[in-house]
Amino acid sequence: MIEGKLSIRAKAIKPSSTLAINKKASELIAAGEKIINLSVGEPDFDTPDFIKDSAVRSIREGFTKYTDSSGIRPLRQAICDKLKNDNGLNYDPDQIVVSCGAKHSLFNIFLAICDAGDEIIIPAPYWVSYPEMVKIAGGIPVICNYQSNFKIAIDHLKSIITNKTKAIILNSPSNPTGIVYSKKELEEIAEIACENKILVISDEVYEKLVYGGTKHISIASLNQEIKQLTIVVNGVSKTYAMTGWRIGYLAAALPVAKAVANIQSQITSNPTSFAQKAALTAISSDQSEAEKMVAEFEKRRNYIIENISPLITCCKPDGAFYILIKIGNMTSAELAQRLLQEEKIATVPGDDFGAQGFVRISFATSMDNIKEVITRVNRFAEKNK
Ligand SMILES: Cc1ncc(COP(=O)(O)O)c(C=O)c1O
């Protein structure tokens, strides 16, 4: 009876599969199983102490009240400075909205741009939350195919743009593939967006996690026309190991930023006051702690690439901390299930990311775990060739 009271919207939404698998793996570990959990989407490092200290200090100083609903001005100014220095982008603090994580920024965007039936193009393989967030906001997720290198199939992209298309999501470096788009590739996507006057939601949360000399470029930095159409999304979760602090932000043309600010002011008011202070410290201080984490991720990624069996199909990640792998002709669900049962490794089935036949492994875990995982997956691939 109570179910009948729920909205059609609530019933249409899938729970986050990555969080569900993480929960299952944690339960098995708690029950004494020796599972290596590779389903997580967060750095295994602790938040650096100087960032924690700044939050503690701000609590002690009484910075515990509501703030400006779009985020404190010094943080928005620091974000503008960061966007200028790192990405060559000029924004004014009024064009920045700080939210409770980049996930929240993205959801605010969909609420701000989607009318019922509006289409949002999501290139596969995609982060699991995009389609569900679009649906909650009343939009329609339209999935764009990928080429063998996991990048956008441009012809398919052109063919699915309609007069209902509001935006395309671009996620470089990508979760779950680790691909990073080059300047030339971004130019091609930008040209299509400009020609068709569609917005680009550029999710850059893995910006700093790039390896082997790969450079992250924000599509918004290519020219003024694409900058106007682009909404840059970023946050502190992945770069500074601050997933639990819940601070993300967007930078956009003023009308978009204002619309998002209005929506946020009615829903959450501000992101947590002292977490904003911590984010300000993280963004505006010396970056060497963050750089150390990147160097560690790179070592792990290199170990995987150098030691994974040639029997396993995978795509070398240039960024983020994930790798998609495929073994034999199993479905994603079967592969994930068997890796869990037979090799005690928790992964995420690729179906949830629009990557059939693959599972996602996160290398945000210790080098010891990674070495053990490679031994196990290689053994599994040998048995199933
Ligand atoms: C591609 C992508 N975008 C956004 C987020 C959300 O990050 P945040 O912790 O800032 O909400 C994630 C988190 O896993 C992600 O993988």
Ligand as a Chemical Component Dictionary entry (heavy atoms), coordinates in Angstrom:
data_LIG
# 
_chem_comp.id                   LIG 
_chem_comp.type                 NON-POLYMER 
_chem_comp.pdbx_formal_charge   0 
_chem_comp.three_letter_code    LIG 
# 
loop_
_chem_comp_atom.comp_id 
_chem_comp_atom.atom_id 
_chem_comp_atom.alt_atom_id 
_chem_comp_atom.type_symbol 
_chem_comp_atom.charge 
_chem_comp_atom.model_Cartn_x 
_chem_comp_atom.model_Cartn_y 
_chem_comp_atom.model_Cartn_z 
_chem_comp_atom.pdbx_ordinal 
LIG C1 C1 C 0 32.795 11.200 -13.021 1  
LIG C2 C2 C 0 32.417 11.653 -11.661 2  
LIG N1 N1 N 0 31.841 12.853 -11.516 3  
LIG C3 C3 C 0 31.477 13.314 -10.320 4  
LIG C4 C4 C 0 31.674 12.553 -9.181  5  
LIG C5 C5 C 0 31.183 13.102 -7.880  6  
LIG O1 O1 O 0 32.167 13.575 -7.058  7  
LIG P1 P1 P 0 31.822 14.324 -5.693  8  
LIG O2 O2 O 0 32.402 13.498 -4.604  9  
LIG O3 O3 O 0 32.476 15.671 -5.796  10 
LIG O4 O4 O 0 30.343 14.448 -5.590  11 
LIG C6 C6 C 0 32.253 11.293 -9.285  12 
LIG C7 C7 C 0 32.423 10.444 -8.075  13 
LIG O5 O5 O 0 32.649 9.262  -8.138  14 
LIG C8 C8 C 0 32.650 10.832 -10.551 15 
LIG O6 O6 O 0 33.234 9.633  -10.717 16 
# 
loop_
_chem_comp_bond.comp_id 
_chem_comp_bond.atom_id_1 
_chem_comp_bond.atom_id_2 
_chem_comp_bond.value_order 
_chem_comp_bond.pdbx_ordinal 
LIG C1 C2 SING 1  
LIG C2 N1 SING 2  
LIG C2 C8 DOUB 3  
LIG N1 C3 DOUB 4  
LIG C3 C4 SING 5  
LIG C4 C5 SING 6  
LIG C4 C6 DOUB 7  
LIG C5 O1 SING 8  
LIG O1 P1 SING 9  
LIG P1 O2 DOUB 10 
LIG P1 O3 SING 11 
LIG P1 O4 SING 12 
LIG C6 C7 SING 13 
LIG C6 C8 SING 14 
LIG C7 O5 DOUB 15 
LIG C8 O6 SING 16 
# 
